[in-house]
Amino acid sequence: MTEVERLCGKHVGKSVLLDTNVLLILLIGAFDPQLLGSFKRVSGYRMGDYDLLVRFLRFFTVLRTTPHILTEISNLTGHLPERVRLEWFQSFGFFLKSQSGVPRLAESWTPAENLASTPDFHAFGLADAGIADLSSEALVVSEDHRLTGVLRKRGVAVLNFADLRRADIGVRTRWE
């Protein structure tokens, strides 16, 4: 059994937390797949990465996030081409307000002043300190090797997106 299978099997039906860039792949792919590979912030990703995330997320009931991650998403997508920006923010707003998604979006909040007092804040910054703070509540998926390495050393359930890419989750139905 691979590490991906072990972690996913343990967390099926529970929570997952996507780091900013991974969540951005999901949201941009759902909004306009043609932006994958062309918009600077997701230029290294393709439709297959979006499809992988959609298949992966079907195993979870809750998609955890933080206001810090969502703010980063908002700031990064503020650089979308003018022709799609208004429609993007309408779509993003719908995503934030929707309670019918699977997995269901759940925003968790730790005050920035609390996070600023942690070693993680000094090592990673605000958004990743928030992820580290929530890491005991969800399987964390990130492409940040430094963050995933630190969390893994702490015994936290974490997957690097590159590991998820290598795993062929489309055929791993035993997780269900």
C-alpha positions as MATLAB code, in Angstrom:
seq = 'MTEVERLCGKHVGKSVLLDTNVLLILLIGAFDPQLLGSFKRVSGYRMGDYDLLVRFLRFFTVLRTTPHILTEISNLTGHLPERVRLEWFQSFGFFLKSQSGVPRLAESWTPAENLASTPDFHAFGLADAGIADLSSEALVVSEDHRLTGVLRKRGVAVLNFADLRRADIGVRTRWE';
ca = [
       0.000    0.000    0.000;
       1.388    3.392   -0.984;
       1.531    6.411    1.322;
      -1.163    8.097   -0.780;
      -3.454    5.066   -0.413;
      -2.803    4.842    3.335;
      -3.492    8.520    3.983;
      -6.524    8.714    1.743;
      -8.021    5.504    3.066;
      -7.677    6.817    6.616;
      -9.410   10.102    5.732;
     -12.212    8.956    3.425;
     -15.439   10.667    4.422;
     -13.605   13.254    6.494;
     -11.937   16.637    5.914;
      -9.325   17.778    3.431;
      -7.503   21.119    3.396;
      -6.065   22.377    0.094;
      -3.204   24.857    0.173;
      -3.687   28.039   -1.859;
      -2.120   26.879   -5.130;
      -3.919   23.536   -5.096;
      -7.269   25.185   -4.379;
      -6.518   27.692   -7.135;
      -6.081   24.830   -9.638;
      -9.481   23.489   -8.633;
     -11.276   26.832   -8.815;
      -9.676   28.051  -12.050;
     -10.225   24.660  -13.678;
     -13.913   24.755  -12.760;
     -14.257   28.341  -13.917;
     -12.390   28.196  -17.241;
     -10.135   25.209  -18.011;
      -8.431   27.214  -20.778;
      -6.859   29.404  -18.083;
      -4.929   26.377  -16.795;
      -1.573   26.584  -18.478;
      -2.062   30.188  -19.592;
      -2.840   32.274  -16.481;
       0.482   32.953  -14.724;
      -0.583   31.577  -11.329;
      -1.611   28.196  -12.761;
       0.612   28.093  -15.841;
       2.307   24.864  -14.745;
      -0.962   22.933  -14.574;
      -3.219   21.273  -17.092;
      -6.759   19.968  -17.269;
      -5.514   16.596  -16.008;
      -4.513   18.230  -12.713;
      -7.984   19.699  -12.345;
      -9.580   16.324  -13.160;
      -7.307   14.659  -10.598;
      -8.468   17.067   -7.886;
     -12.130   16.569   -8.747;
     -11.723   12.761   -8.541;
      -9.711   13.085   -5.334;
     -12.212   15.364   -3.581;
     -15.098   12.924   -4.051;
     -13.613   10.931   -1.160;
     -14.119   13.772    1.348;
     -17.170   15.373    2.932;
     -15.598   18.667    4.038;
     -13.186   20.989    2.235;
     -11.546   23.041    4.982;
     -10.039   26.424    4.255;
      -9.006   29.592    6.044;
      -9.657   33.278    5.414;
      -5.921   33.590    4.727;
      -6.055   31.023    1.901;
      -9.169   32.635    0.457;
      -7.562   36.075    0.604;
      -4.532   34.751   -1.256;
      -6.865   33.260   -3.899;
      -8.635   36.613   -4.239;
      -5.378   38.542   -4.518;
      -3.818   36.148   -7.035;
      -6.888   36.077   -9.257;
      -7.106   39.859   -9.211;
      -4.466   39.581  -11.942;
      -6.722   37.617  -14.278;
      -7.258   39.172  -17.707;
      -9.764   42.023  -17.589;
     -12.131   40.154  -19.955;
     -12.804   37.417  -17.360;
     -12.200   39.137  -14.019;
     -15.794   40.185  -13.256;
     -17.183   36.785  -14.172;
     -14.418   35.102  -12.134;
     -15.278   37.042   -8.977;
     -18.969   36.258   -9.462;
     -18.069   32.570   -9.734;
     -15.711   32.766   -6.734;
     -18.446   34.468   -4.698;
     -20.900   31.713   -5.608;
     -18.341   29.109   -4.492;
     -17.912   30.886   -1.147;
     -21.672   31.169   -0.523;
     -22.647   27.701   -1.715;
     -23.440   25.171    0.985;
     -24.429   22.421   -1.424;
     -21.019   21.363   -2.710;
     -19.445   17.993   -2.145;
     -17.251   18.308   -0.292;
     -18.908   21.098    1.672;
     -16.753   24.196    2.168;
     -15.939   24.937    5.812;
     -13.943   28.034    6.673;
     -11.995   27.894    9.934;
     -10.438   30.909   11.519;
      -7.612   31.440   13.975;
      -6.935   35.092   14.728;
      -3.816   36.418   13.017;
      -2.497   37.687   16.335;
      -2.544   34.088   17.653;
      -0.846   32.745   14.526;
       1.795   35.490   14.703;
       2.883   34.064   18.051;
       3.722   30.656   16.587;
       7.024   29.383   15.193;
       5.140   28.471   11.999;
       4.330   32.129   11.359;
       8.015   33.004   11.482;
       8.952   30.058    9.289;
       6.160   30.176    6.700;
       4.050   33.316    6.991;
       0.407   33.818    7.856;
      -1.436   31.540    5.418;
       0.775   28.510    5.997;
       0.750   29.102    9.767;
      -3.044   28.845    9.495;
      -2.693   25.588    7.581;
      -0.323   24.203   10.209;
      -2.782   25.272   12.909;
      -5.610   23.298   11.243;
      -3.478   20.373   10.138;
      -4.731   18.082   12.902;
      -8.310   18.468   11.612;
      -7.837   17.467    7.967;
      -5.660   15.782    5.400;
      -3.481   18.618    4.074;
      -2.654   18.775    0.354;
       0.031   21.240   -0.681;
       2.685   21.626   -3.342;
       4.992   23.410   -0.895;
       7.752   20.858   -0.210;
       9.064   22.748    2.808;
       5.632   22.938    4.460;
       4.737   19.321    3.693;
       8.128   18.182    4.976;
       7.716   19.984    8.302;
       4.152   18.741    8.762;
       5.169   15.181    7.853;
       7.931   15.286   10.502;
       5.260   16.271   13.037;
       3.221   13.205   12.121;
       0.519   15.225   10.380;
      -1.468   13.659    7.543;
      -0.119   15.563    4.536;
       0.229   14.898    0.831;
       2.378   16.796   -1.569;
       0.447   17.449   -4.773;
       3.306   15.872   -6.740;
       2.723   12.594   -4.845;
      -0.969   12.797   -5.632;
      -0.156   13.330   -9.302;
       1.998   10.175   -9.320;
      -0.768    8.107   -7.734;
      -3.438    6.924  -10.132;
      -6.387    7.664   -7.874;
      -8.853    7.235  -10.717;
      -8.654    3.468  -10.300;
      -8.162    3.225   -6.552;
     -11.750    2.479   -5.602;
     -10.799    0.588   -2.445;
     -10.701    3.962   -0.655;
     -14.461    4.068   -0.828;
];
